[in-house]
Amino acid sequence: MTWIGLSLVAAVFLGIYDLCNKHAVTGNAVFPVIFFSTVTTASVWLGVRAIACLYPDMLPRALEVDALTFSQHGQIFLKSLIAGSSWVFTYFAVRQLPVSIAGPIRSTGPLWTFLGALLIFGERPAWLQVLGVAVTLLSFVALSWAGRAEGIRFYRDKAIGYMVLGTLLGVVSTLYDKHLLATRGFRPSTVQAWFSLYLVLLFLPVVIGWKLRWWQRGEFQWRWSIPCIGLALLVSDFTYFAALHQPDGWVSLVTAIRRSSVLVGFLGGLYWFQEKNGWRKLPAVLGVLTGVVLIVVG
């Protein structure tokens, strides 16, 4: 499959991930949700490793996990630390914000990734891509106006700040992904398998602290959407890493296509969660998508 096809698959499952995320954290404790969803992903990769040990010729090469040096483990651990920090801020924001607001904010990630790719990897934009950046920014402003109808003040709302910070950390994680896959030569399966395991190790002490009530915290309720978060992200990340691993899979373009998941999350939020003011937000959401398309076709 081409990098474009892989990116589109990643986008669909990322939209499903956003919806499951909203269902799991609404009125629920955040840290156990993150922990058990990452345990789901890590369990799948542990199962893959078990099959590889018992039946080494059974798995396709795309699922093989390479042995790493101590230094290489450190590089992937850093990836887990950055992404895990992004998730904490994002999950707390999603718990409070409508999906139709949170999703479009996260979808501005390709804009910042695009700018980072210019500075770090020397990717040079065409004029259509520059236009796409401008359209994305204007759409973000329009979305902030639409959010006022629900009492959300973009410049004063703490949840908006969490989402923006989570998005920016996600951009750092995305650029680091490209570095690991393209510059350092890691295979997608290797990065995802060890990344998932290290996330569990990072969140384990936090969940223990939550369980022992080391701080004031909310109560946890198990929901079917929690393992679905891990499974949806597993598919999305695997296809996303595979797209980045291809020589012509520019990080700015792959990320832009992947973030078209905002449409899945937006429609799901209106239908599943009965969110209000959908038509008022729709032009801004379509504007974000238009910006993404311009960045891609440029």
ChimeraX commands (.cxc) that place a marker at each C-alpha (Angstrom):
marker #1 position 0.00,0.00,0.00 radius 0.5
marker #1 position 1.25,3.51,-0.82 radius 0.5
marker #1 position 2.01,6.07,1.88 radius 0.5
marker #1 position -1.19,7.94,0.94 radius 0.5
marker #1 position -3.35,4.83,1.42 radius 0.5
marker #1 position -1.62,4.01,4.70 radius 0.5
marker #1 position -2.16,7.59,5.89 radius 0.5
marker #1 position -5.88,7.43,5.08 radius 0.5
marker #1 position -6.29,4.18,7.03 radius 0.5
marker #1 position -4.44,5.83,9.92 radius 0.5
marker #1 position -6.86,8.78,9.73 radius 0.5
marker #1 position -10.00,6.62,9.94 radius 0.5
marker #1 position -8.76,4.70,12.98 radius 0.5
marker #1 position -7.50,7.88,14.62 radius 0.5
marker #1 position -11.03,9.27,14.34 radius 0.5
marker #1 position -12.38,6.10,15.98 radius 0.5
marker #1 position -9.72,6.50,18.68 radius 0.5
marker #1 position -10.91,10.06,19.39 radius 0.5
marker #1 position -14.52,8.92,19.81 radius 0.5
marker #1 position -13.59,6.01,22.09 radius 0.5
marker #1 position -11.36,8.35,24.05 radius 0.5
marker #1 position -14.23,10.78,24.65 radius 0.5
marker #1 position -16.56,7.96,25.72 radius 0.5
marker #1 position -13.97,6.48,28.10 radius 0.5
marker #1 position -12.85,9.64,29.93 radius 0.5
marker #1 position -16.14,11.56,30.24 radius 0.5
marker #1 position -16.91,11.58,33.97 radius 0.5
marker #1 position -14.13,9.07,34.56 radius 0.5
marker #1 position -10.64,9.01,36.08 radius 0.5
marker #1 position -8.07,9.75,33.37 radius 0.5
marker #1 position -4.96,7.88,34.49 radius 0.5
marker #1 position -6.55,4.40,34.73 radius 0.5
marker #1 position -8.08,4.93,31.28 radius 0.5
marker #1 position -4.67,5.74,29.80 radius 0.5
marker #1 position -3.03,2.85,31.63 radius 0.5
marker #1 position -5.50,0.12,30.65 radius 0.5
marker #1 position -5.68,1.30,27.03 radius 0.5
marker #1 position -1.87,1.13,26.79 radius 0.5
marker #1 position -1.93,-2.29,28.45 radius 0.5
marker #1 position -4.25,-3.41,25.63 radius 0.5
marker #1 position -1.78,-2.27,22.97 radius 0.5
marker #1 position 1.23,-3.73,24.79 radius 0.5
marker #1 position -0.60,-7.06,25.23 radius 0.5
marker #1 position -1.11,-7.34,21.49 radius 0.5
marker #1 position 2.59,-6.82,20.87 radius 0.5
marker #1 position 3.54,-9.28,23.60 radius 0.5
marker #1 position 1.30,-11.80,21.86 radius 0.5
marker #1 position 3.07,-11.08,18.58 radius 0.5
marker #1 position 6.42,-11.62,20.26 radius 0.5
marker #1 position 5.22,-14.91,21.76 radius 0.5
marker #1 position 4.15,-16.14,18.32 radius 0.5
marker #1 position 7.51,-15.06,16.89 radius 0.5
marker #1 position 9.34,-17.11,19.52 radius 0.5
marker #1 position 7.19,-20.22,19.08 radius 0.5
marker #1 position 6.72,-20.03,15.31 radius 0.5
marker #1 position 9.50,-17.82,13.91 radius 0.5
marker #1 position 8.53,-18.38,10.26 radius 0.5
marker #1 position 4.84,-17.64,10.77 radius 0.5
marker #1 position 4.84,-13.85,11.10 radius 0.5
marker #1 position 5.28,-11.46,8.15 radius 0.5
marker #1 position 8.39,-9.30,8.20 radius 0.5
marker #1 position 6.27,-6.19,8.89 radius 0.5
marker #1 position 5.51,-7.54,12.39 radius 0.5
marker #1 position 9.05,-8.54,13.33 radius 0.5
marker #1 position 10.56,-6.70,16.31 radius 0.5
marker #1 position 14.32,-6.15,16.26 radius 0.5
marker #1 position 16.66,-6.52,19.21 radius 0.5
marker #1 position 18.01,-3.13,20.32 radius 0.5
marker #1 position 21.10,-1.75,21.99 radius 0.5
marker #1 position 20.90,0.12,25.31 radius 0.5
marker #1 position 21.20,3.43,23.44 radius 0.5
marker #1 position 18.41,2.50,21.04 radius 0.5
marker #1 position 16.14,1.57,23.94 radius 0.5
marker #1 position 16.81,5.02,25.38 radius 0.5
marker #1 position 15.75,6.66,22.12 radius 0.5
marker #1 position 12.41,4.83,22.09 radius 0.5
marker #1 position 11.91,5.47,25.80 radius 0.5
marker #1 position 12.24,9.18,25.06 radius 0.5
marker #1 position 9.56,8.78,22.39 radius 0.5
marker #1 position 7.28,7.16,24.99 radius 0.5
marker #1 position 7.94,9.96,27.48 radius 0.5
marker #1 position 7.07,12.68,24.96 radius 0.5
marker #1 position 3.96,10.93,23.64 radius 0.5
marker #1 position 2.80,9.95,27.14 radius 0.5
marker #1 position 3.03,13.58,28.29 radius 0.5
marker #1 position 1.01,14.63,25.26 radius 0.5
marker #1 position -1.66,12.04,26.08 radius 0.5
marker #1 position -2.04,13.22,29.68 radius 0.5
marker #1 position -2.81,16.79,28.64 radius 0.5
marker #1 position -5.01,15.66,25.74 radius 0.5
marker #1 position -7.07,13.20,27.81 radius 0.5
marker #1 position -7.78,15.79,30.50 radius 0.5
marker #1 position -8.85,18.24,27.78 radius 0.5
marker #1 position -11.08,15.72,25.99 radius 0.5
marker #1 position -12.83,14.91,29.27 radius 0.5
marker #1 position -14.07,18.51,29.45 radius 0.5
marker #1 position -14.39,19.60,25.81 radius 0.5
marker #1 position -16.86,18.49,23.12 radius 0.5
marker #1 position -15.27,16.25,20.47 radius 0.5
marker #1 position -16.37,18.78,17.85 radius 0.5
marker #1 position -14.10,21.34,19.55 radius 0.5
marker #1 position -11.24,19.13,20.75 radius 0.5
marker #1 position -10.85,17.29,17.43 radius 0.5
marker #1 position -10.35,20.37,15.25 radius 0.5
marker #1 position -7.82,21.81,17.72 radius 0.5
marker #1 position -5.81,18.58,17.53 radius 0.5
marker #1 position -6.14,18.64,13.75 radius 0.5
marker #1 position -4.04,21.81,13.63 radius 0.5
marker #1 position -1.11,19.53,14.51 radius 0.5
marker #1 position -0.12,19.15,10.81 radius 0.5
marker #1 position 0.35,22.91,10.65 radius 0.5
marker #1 position 2.96,22.88,13.42 radius 0.5
marker #1 position 4.46,19.63,12.11 radius 0.5
marker #1 position 4.69,21.25,8.69 radius 0.5
marker #1 position 6.59,24.22,10.09 radius 0.5
marker #1 position 8.84,21.93,12.14 radius 0.5
marker #1 position 9.58,19.80,9.08 radius 0.5
marker #1 position 10.69,22.92,7.22 radius 0.5
marker #1 position 13.16,23.81,9.93 radius 0.5
marker #1 position 14.43,20.34,10.88 radius 0.5
marker #1 position 14.19,18.14,7.78 radius 0.5
marker #1 position 14.51,20.85,5.12 radius 0.5
marker #1 position 11.18,20.05,3.48 radius 0.5
marker #1 position 10.24,22.94,1.20 radius 0.5
marker #1 position 6.59,23.90,0.65 radius 0.5
marker #1 position 4.84,24.79,-2.58 radius 0.5
marker #1 position 2.62,27.87,-2.66 radius 0.5
marker #1 position -0.50,25.71,-2.24 radius 0.5
marker #1 position 0.93,24.32,0.97 radius 0.5
marker #1 position 1.56,27.83,2.28 radius 0.5
marker #1 position -2.05,28.65,1.42 radius 0.5
marker #1 position -3.13,25.52,3.30 radius 0.5
marker #1 position -1.30,26.74,6.40 radius 0.5
marker #1 position -3.09,30.08,6.21 radius 0.5
marker #1 position -6.51,28.43,5.73 radius 0.5
marker #1 position -5.89,26.16,8.72 radius 0.5
marker #1 position -5.03,29.10,10.96 radius 0.5
marker #1 position -8.10,31.10,9.88 radius 0.5
marker #1 position -10.31,28.06,10.44 radius 0.5
marker #1 position -8.89,27.68,13.93 radius 0.5
marker #1 position -9.90,31.29,14.69 radius 0.5
marker #1 position -13.39,30.62,13.28 radius 0.5
marker #1 position -13.69,27.56,15.49 radius 0.5
marker #1 position -12.90,29.67,18.55 radius 0.5
marker #1 position -15.81,31.96,17.64 radius 0.5
marker #1 position -18.15,28.99,17.30 radius 0.5
marker #1 position -17.01,27.66,20.67 radius 0.5
marker #1 position -18.21,30.81,22.42 radius 0.5
marker #1 position -21.80,29.66,21.90 radius 0.5
marker #1 position -21.05,26.82,24.35 radius 0.5
marker #1 position -19.36,29.07,26.88 radius 0.5
marker #1 position -15.85,28.09,25.79 radius 0.5
marker #1 position -13.38,31.01,25.81 radius 0.5
marker #1 position -10.34,29.84,23.88 radius 0.5
marker #1 position -7.95,32.25,25.54 radius 0.5
marker #1 position -9.12,31.64,29.12 radius 0.5
marker #1 position -10.36,28.05,29.21 radius 0.5
marker #1 position -7.95,25.68,30.99 radius 0.5
marker #1 position -9.09,22.69,28.93 radius 0.5
marker #1 position -8.23,24.58,25.72 radius 0.5
marker #1 position -4.75,25.20,27.14 radius 0.5
marker #1 position -4.38,21.51,27.91 radius 0.5
marker #1 position -5.41,20.59,24.37 radius 0.5
marker #1 position -3.03,23.08,22.77 radius 0.5
marker #1 position -0.14,21.89,24.95 radius 0.5
marker #1 position -0.99,18.25,24.22 radius 0.5
marker #1 position -1.12,19.03,20.51 radius 0.5
marker #1 position 2.28,20.75,20.54 radius 0.5
marker #1 position 3.84,17.84,22.43 radius 0.5
marker #1 position 2.23,15.56,19.86 radius 0.5
marker #1 position 3.98,17.54,17.14 radius 0.5
marker #1 position 7.33,17.04,18.87 radius 0.5
marker #1 position 6.54,13.32,19.05 radius 0.5
marker #1 position 5.65,13.24,15.35 radius 0.5
marker #1 position 8.88,14.92,14.29 radius 0.5
marker #1 position 10.82,12.54,16.53 radius 0.5
marker #1 position 9.01,9.61,14.87 radius 0.5
marker #1 position 10.36,10.71,11.50 radius 0.5
marker #1 position 13.83,10.99,13.00 radius 0.5
marker #1 position 13.66,7.46,14.41 radius 0.5
marker #1 position 12.25,5.89,11.25 radius 0.5
marker #1 position 14.05,7.82,8.52 radius 0.5
marker #1 position 17.30,8.95,10.12 radius 0.5
marker #1 position 17.96,6.24,12.71 radius 0.5
marker #1 position 16.57,3.42,10.58 radius 0.5
marker #1 position 14.19,1.85,13.09 radius 0.5
marker #1 position 11.47,-0.37,11.66 radius 0.5
marker #1 position 7.85,0.65,12.40 radius 0.5
marker #1 position 7.05,-2.60,14.25 radius 0.5
marker #1 position 10.11,-2.19,16.48 radius 0.5
marker #1 position 9.23,1.37,17.43 radius 0.5
marker #1 position 5.59,0.61,18.12 radius 0.5
marker #1 position 6.21,-2.55,20.15 radius 0.5
marker #1 position 8.81,-1.06,22.50 radius 0.5
marker #1 position 6.98,2.27,22.64 radius 0.5
marker #1 position 3.83,0.51,23.85 radius 0.5
marker #1 position 5.71,-1.44,26.51 radius 0.5
marker #1 position 7.51,1.62,27.83 radius 0.5
marker #1 position 4.22,3.52,28.07 radius 0.5
marker #1 position 2.88,0.85,30.41 radius 0.5
marker #1 position 6.01,1.12,32.56 radius 0.5
marker #1 position 5.73,4.92,32.64 radius 0.5
marker #1 position 2.09,4.96,33.70 radius 0.5
marker #1 position 2.28,2.04,36.16 radius 0.5
marker #1 position 3.62,4.10,39.11 radius 0.5
marker #1 position 1.09,6.85,38.34 radius 0.5
marker #1 position -1.80,4.37,38.46 radius 0.5
marker #1 position -0.43,2.88,41.69 radius 0.5
marker #1 position -0.40,6.38,43.17 radius 0.5
marker #1 position -3.96,6.91,41.94 radius 0.5
marker #1 position -5.04,3.61,43.50 radius 0.5
marker #1 position -3.42,4.46,46.85 radius 0.5
marker #1 position -4.98,7.96,46.77 radius 0.5
marker #1 position -1.70,9.86,46.95 radius 0.5
marker #1 position -3.66,12.84,45.65 radius 0.5
marker #1 position -7.28,13.92,45.36 radius 0.5
marker #1 position -8.72,12.10,42.39 radius 0.5
marker #1 position -11.91,10.95,40.74 radius 0.5
marker #1 position -13.39,7.47,40.66 radius 0.5
marker #1 position -12.79,4.96,37.89 radius 0.5
marker #1 position -15.44,3.04,35.99 radius 0.5
marker #1 position -14.58,0.31,33.48 radius 0.5
marker #1 position -16.01,0.90,30.01 radius 0.5
marker #1 position -15.82,-1.14,26.80 radius 0.5
marker #1 position -14.32,1.85,25.00 radius 0.5
marker #1 position -11.10,1.64,27.06 radius 0.5
marker #1 position -9.54,-1.38,25.26 radius 0.5
marker #1 position -10.96,-0.01,21.99 radius 0.5
marker #1 position -8.78,3.08,22.49 radius 0.5
marker #1 position -5.70,0.88,22.48 radius 0.5
marker #1 position -6.80,-1.23,19.52 radius 0.5
marker #1 position -7.79,1.76,17.37 radius 0.5
marker #1 position -4.53,3.53,18.14 radius 0.5
marker #1 position -2.61,0.32,17.44 radius 0.5
marker #1 position -3.93,0.20,13.86 radius 0.5
marker #1 position -3.61,3.95,13.37 radius 0.5
marker #1 position -0.02,4.10,14.62 radius 0.5
marker #1 position 1.07,0.99,12.71 radius 0.5
marker #1 position -0.15,2.34,9.37 radius 0.5
marker #1 position 1.16,5.82,10.23 radius 0.5
marker #1 position 4.65,4.49,11.03 radius 0.5
marker #1 position 4.58,2.41,7.84 radius 0.5
marker #1 position 3.74,5.53,5.82 radius 0.5
marker #1 position 6.58,7.51,7.42 radius 0.5
marker #1 position 8.96,4.63,6.75 radius 0.5
marker #1 position 8.47,4.97,3.00 radius 0.5
marker #1 position 11.05,7.24,1.30 radius 0.5
marker #1 position 8.43,9.59,-0.18 radius 0.5
marker #1 position 6.34,9.69,3.01 radius 0.5
marker #1 position 7.11,13.25,4.06 radius 0.5
marker #1 position 6.22,13.81,7.69 radius 0.5
marker #1 position 4.38,17.06,6.90 radius 0.5
marker #1 position 2.12,15.36,4.34 radius 0.5
marker #1 position 1.56,12.07,6.20 radius 0.5
marker #1 position 0.56,13.93,9.36 radius 0.5
marker #1 position -1.74,16.25,7.42 radius 0.5
marker #1 position -3.65,13.32,5.89 radius 0.5
marker #1 position -3.78,11.50,9.22 radius 0.5
marker #1 position -5.34,14.50,10.93 radius 0.5
marker #1 position -8.27,14.45,8.50 radius 0.5
marker #1 position -9.56,12.12,11.22 radius 0.5
marker #1 position -11.23,15.28,12.52 radius 0.5
marker #1 position -14.14,14.61,10.16 radius 0.5
marker #1 position -14.74,11.16,11.67 radius 0.5
marker #1 position -14.58,12.59,15.19 radius 0.5
marker #1 position -16.77,15.57,14.33 radius 0.5
marker #1 position -19.58,13.53,12.77 radius 0.5
marker #1 position -19.32,10.91,15.51 radius 0.5
marker #1 position -19.52,13.61,18.17 radius 0.5
marker #1 position -22.73,15.01,16.69 radius 0.5
marker #1 position -24.34,11.58,16.25 radius 0.5
marker #1 position -22.99,9.65,19.26 radius 0.5
marker #1 position -22.75,12.37,21.91 radius 0.5
marker #1 position -25.50,14.65,20.58 radius 0.5
marker #1 position -23.21,17.68,20.71 radius 0.5
marker #1 position -24.72,21.08,20.05 radius 0.5
marker #1 position -24.04,23.81,17.49 radius 0.5
marker #1 position -22.78,21.33,14.91 radius 0.5
marker #1 position -23.76,23.42,11.92 radius 0.5
marker #1 position -22.09,26.47,13.44 radius 0.5
marker #1 position -18.81,24.55,13.79 radius 0.5
marker #1 position -19.05,22.78,10.43 radius 0.5
marker #1 position -17.58,25.62,8.29 radius 0.5
marker #1 position -14.54,25.81,10.57 radius 0.5
marker #1 position -14.07,22.03,10.47 radius 0.5
marker #1 position -14.36,22.02,6.68 radius 0.5
marker #1 position -11.86,24.87,6.62 radius 0.5
marker #1 position -9.37,22.79,8.59 radius 0.5
marker #1 position -9.89,19.91,6.17 radius 0.5
marker #1 position -9.46,22.26,3.20 radius 0.5
marker #1 position -6.17,23.42,4.66 radius 0.5
marker #1 position -5.08,19.80,5.07 radius 0.5
marker #1 position -5.99,19.02,1.45 radius 0.5
marker #1 position -4.06,22.07,0.18 radius 0.5
marker #1 position -1.00,21.02,2.16 radius 0.5
marker #1 position -1.23,17.51,0.68 radius 0.5
marker #1 position -1.88,18.36,-2.98 radius 0.5
marker #1 position 0.65,21.18,-2.91 radius 0.5
marker link #1:1,2 radius 0.2
marker link #1:2,3 radius 0.2
marker link #1:3,4 radius 0.2
marker link #1:4,5 radius 0.2
marker link #1:5,6 radius 0.2
marker link #1:6,7 radius 0.2
marker link #1:7,8 radius 0.2
marker link #1:8,9 radius 0.2
marker link #1:9,10 radius 0.2
marker link #1:10,11 radius 0.2
marker link #1:11,12 radius 0.2
marker link #1:12,13 radius 0.2
marker link #1:13,14 radius 0.2
marker link #1:14,15 radius 0.2
marker link #1:15,16 radius 0.2
marker link #1:16,17 radius 0.2
marker link #1:17,18 radius 0.2
marker link #1:18,19 radius 0.2
marker link #1:19,20 radius 0.2
marker link #1:20,21 radius 0.2
marker link #1:21,22 radius 0.2
marker link #1:22,23 radius 0.2
marker link #1:23,24 radius 0.2
marker link #1:24,25 radius 0.2
marker link #1:25,26 radius 0.2
marker link #1:26,27 radius 0.2
marker link #1:27,28 radius 0.2
marker link #1:28,29 radius 0.2
marker link #1:29,30 radius 0.2
marker link #1:30,31 radius 0.2
marker link #1:31,32 radius 0.2
marker link #1:32,33 radius 0.2
marker link #1:33,34 radius 0.2
marker link #1:34,35 radius 0.2
marker link #1:35,36 radius 0.2
marker link #1:36,37 radius 0.2
marker link #1:37,38 radius 0.2
marker link #1:38,39 radius 0.2
marker link #1:39,40 radius 0.2
marker link #1:40,41 radius 0.2
marker link #1:41,42 radius 0.2
marker link #1:42,43 radius 0.2
marker link #1:43,44 radius 0.2
marker link #1:44,45 radius 0.2
marker link #1:45,46 radius 0.2
marker link #1:46,47 radius 0.2
marker link #1:47,48 radius 0.2
marker link #1:48,49 radius 0.2
marker link #1:49,50 radius 0.2
marker link #1:50,51 radius 0.2
marker link #1:51,52 radius 0.2
marker link #1:52,53 radius 0.2
marker link #1:53,54 radius 0.2
marker link #1:54,55 radius 0.2
marker link #1:55,56 radius 0.2
marker link #1:56,57 radius 0.2
marker link #1:57,58 radius 0.2
marker link #1:58,59 radius 0.2
marker link #1:59,60 radius 0.2
marker link #1:60,61 radius 0.2
marker link #1:61,62 radius 0.2
marker link #1:62,63 radius 0.2
marker link #1:63,64 radius 0.2
marker link #1:64,65 radius 0.2
marker link #1:65,66 radius 0.2
marker link #1:66,67 radius 0.2
marker link #1:67,68 radius 0.2
marker link #1:68,69 radius 0.2
marker link #1:69,70 radius 0.2
marker link #1:70,71 radius 0.2
marker link #1:71,72 radius 0.2
marker link #1:72,73 radius 0.2
marker link #1:73,74 radius 0.2
marker link #1:74,75 radius 0.2
marker link #1:75,76 radius 0.2
marker link #1:76,77 radius 0.2
marker link #1:77,78 radius 0.2
marker link #1:78,79 radius 0.2
marker link #1:79,80 radius 0.2
marker link #1:80,81 radius 0.2
marker link #1:81,82 radius 0.2
marker link #1:82,83 radius 0.2
marker link #1:83,84 radius 0.2
marker link #1:84,85 radius 0.2
marker link #1:85,86 radius 0.2
marker link #1:86,87 radius 0.2
marker link #1:87,88 radius 0.2
marker link #1:88,89 radius 0.2
marker link #1:89,90 radius 0.2
marker link #1:90,91 radius 0.2
marker link #1:91,92 radius 0.2
marker link #1:92,93 radius 0.2
marker link #1:93,94 radius 0.2
marker link #1:94,95 radius 0.2
marker link #1:95,96 radius 0.2
marker link #1:96,97 radius 0.2
marker link #1:97,98 radius 0.2
marker link #1:98,99 radius 0.2
marker link #1:99,100 radius 0.2
marker link #1:100,101 radius 0.2
marker link #1:101,102 radius 0.2
marker link #1:102,103 radius 0.2
marker link #1:103,104 radius 0.2
marker link #1:104,105 radius 0.2
marker link #1:105,106 radius 0.2
marker link #1:106,107 radius 0.2
marker link #1:107,108 radius 0.2
marker link #1:108,109 radius 0.2
marker link #1:109,110 radius 0.2
marker link #1:110,111 radius 0.2
marker link #1:111,112 radius 0.2
marker link #1:112,113 radius 0.2
marker link #1:113,114 radius 0.2
marker link #1:114,115 radius 0.2
marker link #1:115,116 radius 0.2
marker link #1:116,117 radius 0.2
marker link #1:117,118 radius 0.2
marker link #1:118,119 radius 0.2
marker link #1:119,120 radius 0.2
marker link #1:120,121 radius 0.2
marker link #1:121,122 radius 0.2
marker link #1:122,123 radius 0.2
marker link #1:123,124 radius 0.2
marker link #1:124,125 radius 0.2
marker link #1:125,126 radius 0.2
marker link #1:126,127 radius 0.2
marker link #1:127,128 radius 0.2
marker link #1:128,129 radius 0.2
marker link #1:129,130 radius 0.2
marker link #1:130,131 radius 0.2
marker link #1:131,132 radius 0.2
marker link #1:132,133 radius 0.2
marker link #1:133,134 radius 0.2
marker link #1:134,135 radius 0.2
marker link #1:135,136 radius 0.2
marker link #1:136,137 radius 0.2
marker link #1:137,138 radius 0.2
marker link #1:138,139 radius 0.2
marker link #1:139,140 radius 0.2
marker link #1:140,141 radius 0.2
marker link #1:141,142 radius 0.2
marker link #1:142,143 radius 0.2
marker link #1:143,144 radius 0.2
marker link #1:144,145 radius 0.2
marker link #1:145,146 radius 0.2
marker link #1:146,147 radius 0.2
marker link #1:147,148 radius 0.2
marker link #1:148,149 radius 0.2
marker link #1:149,150 radius 0.2
marker link #1:150,151 radius 0.2
marker link #1:151,152 radius 0.2
marker link #1:152,153 radius 0.2
marker link #1:153,154 radius 0.2
marker link #1:154,155 radius 0.2
marker link #1:155,156 radius 0.2
marker link #1:156,157 radius 0.2
marker link #1:157,158 radius 0.2
marker link #1:158,159 radius 0.2
marker link #1:159,160 radius 0.2
marker link #1:160,161 radius 0.2
marker link #1:161,162 radius 0.2
marker link #1:162,163 radius 0.2
marker link #1:163,164 radius 0.2
marker link #1:164,165 radius 0.2
marker link #1:165,166 radius 0.2
marker link #1:166,167 radius 0.2
marker link #1:167,168 radius 0.2
marker link #1:168,169 radius 0.2
marker link #1:169,170 radius 0.2
marker link #1:170,171 radius 0.2
marker link #1:171,172 radius 0.2
marker link #1:172,173 radius 0.2
marker link #1:173,174 radius 0.2
marker link #1:174,175 radius 0.2
marker link #1:175,176 radius 0.2
marker link #1:176,177 radius 0.2
marker link #1:177,178 radius 0.2
marker link #1:178,179 radius 0.2
marker link #1:179,180 radius 0.2
marker link #1:180,181 radius 0.2
marker link #1:181,182 radius 0.2
marker link #1:182,183 radius 0.2
marker link #1:183,184 radius 0.2
marker link #1:184,185 radius 0.2
marker link #1:185,186 radius 0.2
marker link #1:186,187 radius 0.2
marker link #1:187,188 radius 0.2
marker link #1:188,189 radius 0.2
marker link #1:189,190 radius 0.2
marker link #1:190,191 radius 0.2
marker link #1:191,192 radius 0.2
marker link #1:192,193 radius 0.2
marker link #1:193,194 radius 0.2
marker link #1:194,195 radius 0.2
marker link #1:195,196 radius 0.2
marker link #1:196,197 radius 0.2
marker link #1:197,198 radius 0.2
marker link #1:198,199 radius 0.2
marker link #1:199,200 radius 0.2
marker link #1:200,201 radius 0.2
marker link #1:201,202 radius 0.2
marker link #1:202,203 radius 0.2
marker link #1:203,204 radius 0.2
marker link #1:204,205 radius 0.2
marker link #1:205,206 radius 0.2
marker link #1:206,207 radius 0.2
marker link #1:207,208 radius 0.2
marker link #1:208,209 radius 0.2
marker link #1:209,210 radius 0.2
marker link #1:210,211 radius 0.2
marker link #1:211,212 radius 0.2
marker link #1:212,213 radius 0.2
marker link #1:213,214 radius 0.2
marker link #1:214,215 radius 0.2
marker link #1:215,216 radius 0.2
marker link #1:216,217 radius 0.2
marker link #1:217,218 radius 0.2
marker link #1:218,219 radius 0.2
marker link #1:219,220 radius 0.2
marker link #1:220,221 radius 0.2
marker link #1:221,222 radius 0.2
marker link #1:222,223 radius 0.2
marker link #1:223,224 radius 0.2
marker link #1:224,225 radius 0.2
marker link #1:225,226 radius 0.2
marker link #1:226,227 radius 0.2
marker link #1:227,228 radius 0.2
marker link #1:228,229 radius 0.2
marker link #1:229,230 radius 0.2
marker link #1:230,231 radius 0.2
marker link #1:231,232 radius 0.2
marker link #1:232,233 radius 0.2
marker link #1:233,234 radius 0.2
marker link #1:234,235 radius 0.2
marker link #1:235,236 radius 0.2
marker link #1:236,237 radius 0.2
marker link #1:237,238 radius 0.2
marker link #1:238,239 radius 0.2
marker link #1:239,240 radius 0.2
marker link #1:240,241 radius 0.2
marker link #1:241,242 radius 0.2
marker link #1:242,243 radius 0.2
marker link #1:243,244 radius 0.2
marker link #1:244,245 radius 0.2
marker link #1:245,246 radius 0.2
marker link #1:246,247 radius 0.2
marker link #1:247,248 radius 0.2
marker link #1:248,249 radius 0.2
marker link #1:249,250 radius 0.2
marker link #1:250,251 radius 0.2
marker link #1:251,252 radius 0.2
marker link #1:252,253 radius 0.2
marker link #1:253,254 radius 0.2
marker link #1:254,255 radius 0.2
marker link #1:255,256 radius 0.2
marker link #1:256,257 radius 0.2
marker link #1:257,258 radius 0.2
marker link #1:258,259 radius 0.2
marker link #1:259,260 radius 0.2
marker link #1:260,261 radius 0.2
marker link #1:261,262 radius 0.2
marker link #1:262,263 radius 0.2
marker link #1:263,264 radius 0.2
marker link #1:264,265 radius 0.2
marker link #1:265,266 radius 0.2
marker link #1:266,267 radius 0.2
marker link #1:267,268 radius 0.2
marker link #1:268,269 radius 0.2
marker link #1:269,270 radius 0.2
marker link #1:270,271 radius 0.2
marker link #1:271,272 radius 0.2
marker link #1:272,273 radius 0.2
marker link #1:273,274 radius 0.2
marker link #1:274,275 radius 0.2
marker link #1:275,276 radius 0.2
marker link #1:276,277 radius 0.2
marker link #1:277,278 radius 0.2
marker link #1:278,279 radius 0.2
marker link #1:279,280 radius 0.2
marker link #1:280,281 radius 0.2
marker link #1:281,282 radius 0.2
marker link #1:282,283 radius 0.2
marker link #1:283,284 radius 0.2
marker link #1:284,285 radius 0.2
marker link #1:285,286 radius 0.2
marker link #1:286,287 radius 0.2
marker link #1:287,288 radius 0.2
marker link #1:288,289 radius 0.2
marker link #1:289,290 radius 0.2
marker link #1:290,291 radius 0.2
marker link #1:291,292 radius 0.2
marker link #1:292,293 radius 0.2
marker link #1:293,294 radius 0.2
marker link #1:294,295 radius 0.2
marker link #1:295,296 radius 0.2
marker link #1:296,297 radius 0.2
marker link #1:297,298 radius 0.2
view
